[in-house]
Amino acid sequence: MARKRGNFGGIPLGILVLGIAGAVAFLVHSQYLKRTAEIARGTEAADFSTLKGDPCPTLSREAYLAQQRLVKTAFIFNGEKFSRRYGHVTCDVVQSGPAAQHGYFTACQFTGPAVLEVVTRKGTYYFAPGVGQPATVSTPDGVPRCMTAGHFGKL
């Protein structure tokens, strides 16, 4: 007896394809929900309204290179590079507007970086919050903003 084409162990090919497509759609949707929840948690935790601090002093590239304390620890988060001299950091993605308009940006809190170098699609920026001074850096629109405040560990 001739075997029918398109059967896999007695399961028609169309049903098999639909089953696989359904499983993939389920996995993609569950990852989307997980990421949305992570962003909501990060947005709530960042709560910039509770941060009170002055803008971090900025440095030109020349002034940064001329100083004694250059950055020594770097990492990439959300496509942006952050470098610091000292301390610890925690970062998250924060929602700043409608998701359909890609209203997201990075927010990082540093325990006491001394100096920071932030590289985004808009350029390289240098900040000098000081030794032991907490700092929060956010990158809305790709332009970093730094303030000498933070609630490290809450993000």
Secondary structure, DSSP 4 states (H G I P E B T S, - for coil): -PPPTTEETTEEHHHHHHHHHHHHHHHHHHHHHHHHHHHHHHHHHH-GGG---PBPPEE-HHHHHHSS----EEEEETTEEEEESSS-EEEEEEE-S-GGGT-EEEEEEES-EEEEEEEETTEEEEEEEEET--EEEE-GGG--EEES---TT--
